[in-house]
Structures are given as structure tokens and as C-alpha cells.
Amino acid sequence: MDGDNFLLLNMLGLLLVAALSIGLTALYWRRILKRIRRSSHHEKMRRLVDCRRAEQKVRLKAEFTINILQEVQTLQVGLDSYLKMFCDPDMAIPPKEWERTSQLLLRRVAQLQAIVNGALVVMQYDELSEVPHDDAVVVNVFCEDVFNSCMKYLRSGVETAFETSLPDNYTINTNMSCLDLLLRCLILCSMEYTTKGHITLKVVADNTCGKLVFTLNDTGLGIPEDSKNQVFDRLPYDTVENKITGLRLRTCKSMARLLGGAIHVDPRYEEGTSMVFSIGLNSYKHSVL
């Protein structure tokens, strides 16, 4: 009898162990299946987000291209009308009117060239994921040279200044063409809309963030609040001058990205416009000559 009880207890113990094992196994696989479902859901959401981002990118690019082509068409129609007038043998134009019309024609040609060249630069650099960083640039000298080369576009009465916290021999390895284009476009935008006051370029090294930070402040017209978040992505639909500025700012965003940084409008600045851009220092060198 005792043997039967012992056997019965052993069988019950085995059944309990088996039941416990089955329960634990079921619980384990239930958790695995939940993770799989959760992972699958997250993967679907990620793909959906990526798809929507891709759609938005395509839509913005199409919008950008249409905007540019419409402006080119408008300029071309205007130029065509002027050329027909000049080619008309019966058209008698007084000398002063001839000079004024010629200057206007040259201005329209320059605008057309700026629009086309700007669009080509944006389309070229928007598609690049990286650029070589193998040009040695002495930062202070470089900034002064670019600033000085833009002085012919400065309005009369506007003062300029360059402020730096870097030693004169501070040198970085970067892509000089991209940095030149970025800084030049930004300065030209500032000079276009600043008719009095000052334009000041500042540069500092932020070693805690590993960035070289450039700030361009002016006392110009400023940017409307509702446009500050999209000045680097969308072209305005008003004047050709504003579209050229939009192309330059779009170029600045591409250049900053390729140089390992970013660009934004400082919302705290109230005297005009303050543009701040950074470039990464992780691939740069500091000369200590």
C-alpha cells in the first residue's frame, strides 16, 4: 500500500512538473509572439513613416521645380518682348529710354541666370550624401576673404564687421567650395535686404558640441514669423528677387548638411535677421602653429 502511495505521489509530481513546464513554455511563446507582433507593427509604422516622408520629398521637389520653371518662363516672355521691340526697325526710341530699357534688359538677364544657376546648384547638391573634407582652410582669413569679395553688393551706409574668438592660425579640414558657397549665399541674402544699419559675421568654436558656429546678424527687413520655419525648404511665389533668395537659402541648407552641421533662423533676434549655421568638427583639425 505504501508502495502504491509512493508511486501515485511520483506520478502526481511528474504531472505537476509537466503542467508547469507546459505553462511556462506557453507563457514564453506568448511573449515571443507579442514581441513579434509588436515588432511587426513597429516595422509597418516605420515603413509608413518612411513612405510618407518620401512622398513629401517628391512633392516638395515637384513644387520646387514647377516654381522655378514658371519663373524662368515669366522672365523669358519678358525678355522676348524686349528683343522684339529692339528688332523693330520702325521703333524710334529716345536715347534716355533706350538706356533705361537696356539696363532693365540686362537686369532681367542677370535674374534669369541667377535663377537657372541657383536651381542647378540645389538639384546637384540635394542628391549628394557626402563630399570630401580634404581642403585646409584658415578660418579667419577665409571668412574675411569671402566677406570682402561680397562688398560690391553692399548698400551705401551699411556697416560691416567680422568678429571671431578663434586664433588667427585656427585651421580646419573641410570642403572649401561648399563652405564658400554657404557663406557667400548667406552674406548676399543679408546684403540684399539690409539698406541701413549693420551686417555682422561672428564665428566661434563650440568644442562641447564639436561644432564650429557661424552667426550672421543684420538690421534688414527680417523674416515674417510664419515663414521662419520654411525659408530653407520652400520658394516664395511672389517676386523673382525673393525666389533668388529662396534658392540661396536652400543652397545654404544643403551645404550645412554636407559639412556635418545645420542652419536655422535665430527666433530671439529682433533687430532684423540672424542666421546661425554650424559645421562639424569631428573631421577637422586645429592648427597650433
Helices and strands as residue ranges (DSSP letters): H 2-87, H 95-126, E 135-138, H 139-149, G 151-153, E 158-164, E 171-174, H 176-193, E 197-206, E 211-218, G 225-227, H 240-258, E 263-265, E 273-280
